[in-house]
Amino acid sequence: MATDKNEIPRCQLMTVMWGDWHVGMFLDANLPTMLAPGNLPALITRARCEYLIHTTYADAERMRGSPAFLRLCELMPVRIKVTSYSRLKNPMALHHAAWDAGSRRAKRRGAFVLLMPPDVVGADGSFARLGEALAAGKSAIFMTYPRVTSESLVPEMLAERPADAVGAVSIPPARMMDLPLRHLHPLMMAYLRDCPHFPIHPE
């Protein structure tokens, strides 16, 4: 999308999630790293942000009891769209329908849309760089990340740097590079060039 360089860009962050594991990852790992000083607190100085969450009623109630979620609500407007369990029979179709609806909403509002997986952690400063790119007039930004074993990475990450009083976890970029490399998911390792079991079909 095109933006006037003198105009503060609008950003709609969006997460679709439900169930104990995904919501747990969002509240205990993803959101705390997003609350680090160089992430969402830095982004809101560069862009007008709002957060749209698609989840179930029970999971929405769980979020409202989280210090990290309450801090998120202090930083920006947060809208929760409740999804019925009856619609979870085809989770991929529901994800795509929600992302499509969110993208259309962002377009109507003249906003960038940031599709945010609930099970991704970020280094402190990642979203400050994103804000700089938006301020520089970038129209699209692509990010990718390695797949890891959460069962080993998240406990080490949180033991090393527990959340502060507002639920934020700050991981320096160099450390955030080191952690995934030591906790790579077996599927991710299978795509290394010298793996004897290199997959034929990309995951």
C-alpha positions in Angstrom: 0.0 0.0 0.0 1.2 3.6 -0.6 1.5 6.0 2.3 2.4 9.7 2.5 5.8 9.9 4.2 4.5 12.7 6.4 1.6 10.6 7.6 2.0 8.2 10.5 1.2 4.7 9.1 -1.6 2.6 10.6 -0.9 -1.0 11.6 -3.4 -3.8 12.3 -1.7 -6.7 14.1 -3.7 -9.9 13.9 -3.5 -13.3 15.7 -5.8 -16.3 15.2 -5.5 -18.9 18.0 -7.4 -21.3 20.3 -6.6 -24.1 22.6 -4.3 -24.5 25.6 -1.0 -24.9 23.7 -1.4 -21.9 21.3 -2.9 -19.6 23.8 -0.2 -20.6 26.4 2.6 -19.9 23.8 1.0 -16.5 23.1 0.7 -15.5 26.7 3.9 -17.0 28.1 6.4 -16.6 25.2 5.2 -14.6 22.2 3.5 -11.7 23.9 6.2 -11.2 26.6 8.9 -10.8 23.9 6.6 -8.5 21.9 6.4 -6.3 25.0 10.2 -5.8 25.2 11.1 -2.1 25.0 12.3 -2.4 21.4 9.3 -4.2 20.1 5.6 -3.1 20.4 6.4 -0.1 22.8 8.8 1.1 20.1 6.5 0.4 17.2 3.7 2.5 18.6 6.0 5.5 18.5 6.2 5.1 14.7 2.7 3.8 13.8 -0.9 3.9 15.0 -1.5 0.3 16.0 -4.4 -1.9 17.0 -4.5 -5.6 17.7 -7.2 -7.9 16.4 -7.5 -11.4 18.0 -9.7 -14.3 16.8 -10.2 -16.9 19.6 -12.8 -18.7 21.6 -14.8 -17.4 24.5 -12.9 -19.6 27.1 -9.5 -18.6 25.7 -10.5 -14.9 25.7 -11.4 -15.1 29.4 -8.0 -16.8 30.0 -6.2 -13.9 28.2 -8.0 -11.3 30.3 -6.3 -12.7 33.4 -2.8 -12.3 32.0 -0.5 -9.4 33.1 1.1 -9.4 29.6 -2.3 -9.2 27.9 -3.4 -6.3 30.2 -0.1 -4.5 29.3 -0.9 -5.0 25.6 -4.3 -3.4 26.2 -2.6 -0.4 27.7 -0.3 0.0 24.7 -3.0 -0.1 22.0 -6.6 -0.8 21.3 -7.3 -4.6 21.4 -10.4 -6.2 19.7 -11.3 -9.8 20.4 -13.5 -11.6 17.9 -15.0 -14.7 19.5 -15.1 -17.9 17.4 -17.5 -20.7 18.1 -16.0 -24.2 18.7 -18.3 -25.5 16.0 -16.2 -23.6 13.5 -12.9 -25.3 14.5 -13.6 -28.5 12.6 -11.5 -27.1 9.7 -8.8 -25.0 11.4 -6.9 -24.1 8.3 -10.0 -22.9 6.5 -10.9 -20.9 9.6 -7.4 -19.4 9.7 -7.6 -18.3 6.1 -11.1 -16.9 6.4 -10.0 -14.9 9.5 -6.8 -13.6 7.8 -8.7 -12.7 4.7 -11.4 -10.8 6.7 -8.7 -9.0 8.7 -6.7 -8.1 5.6 -9.9 -6.6 4.0 -10.6 -4.6 7.2 -7.0 -3.3 7.2 -7.4 -2.3 3.6 -10.6 -0.4 4.3 -8.9 1.5 7.1 -5.8 2.2 5.0 -3.6 0.2 7.4 -0.8 -2.3 7.0 -1.8 -5.8 8.3 0.7 -7.8 10.4 -0.3 -11.5 10.6 1.2 -12.6 13.9 1.5 -16.3 14.7 0.9 -16.9 18.5 3.9 -19.2 18.8 6.8 -17.0 17.6 9.3 -15.2 19.9 11.2 -12.1 18.8 14.4 -10.4 19.8 14.2 -7.0 21.5 14.5 -4.4 18.8 12.8 -6.4 16.0 9.7 -4.2 15.8 11.7 -1.0 16.2 13.3 -1.9 12.9 9.9 -2.6 11.5 8.7 0.8 12.5 11.8 2.4 10.9 11.0 0.5 7.6 7.4 1.8 7.7 8.6 5.3 8.4 11.0 5.0 5.4 8.0 4.3 3.2 8.4 0.5 2.7 5.1 -0.9 1.3 5.7 -4.6 2.2 7.9 -6.5 4.6 8.6 -10.2 4.7 9.8 -12.0 7.8 10.7 -15.6 8.3 12.0 -17.6 11.2 13.5 -21.0 12.1 11.2 -23.7 13.6 12.2 -24.8 17.1 11.2 -27.2 19.8 9.2 -25.1 22.2 9.5 -27.7 24.9 13.2 -27.0 25.4 13.6 -23.4 24.1 10.9 -21.6 26.0 11.8 -22.9 29.5 15.5 -22.0 28.9 14.5 -18.6 27.6 12.2 -17.8 30.5 14.6 -19.2 33.2 17.4 -17.0 31.8 15.3 -13.9 31.5 12.0 -14.0 33.5 9.2 -11.6 32.8 9.4 -8.2 34.5 6.6 -6.5 36.4 4.6 -5.7 33.3 5.1 -9.1 31.7 7.8 -8.2 29.3 10.8 -10.5 28.3 13.7 -8.8 26.7 16.1 -11.1 24.7 19.0 -9.4 22.9 19.3 -10.2 19.1 22.5 -12.2 19.4 21.0 -14.4 22.2 17.8 -14.8 20.2 19.9 -16.1 17.3 21.8 -18.5 19.6 18.7 -20.0 21.2 17.0 -21.3 18.0 20.2 -22.8 16.6 20.5 -24.9 19.7 16.8 -25.9 19.8 16.1 -26.5 16.1 13.0 -28.6 15.3 13.9 -32.0 13.7 11.9 -31.0 10.7 13.9 -27.8 10.3 17.2 -29.8 10.6 16.0 -32.1 7.9 16.3 -29.3 5.4 20.0 -28.8 5.9 21.9 -29.6 2.7 23.8 -32.5 4.2 20.9 -34.2 5.9 20.6 -37.9 4.8 16.8 -37.6 5.1 16.3 -34.4 3.1 12.5 -34.1 2.5 11.2 -34.1 -1.1 8.1 -32.1 -0.3 8.6 -28.6 1.3 6.7 -28.3 4.6 
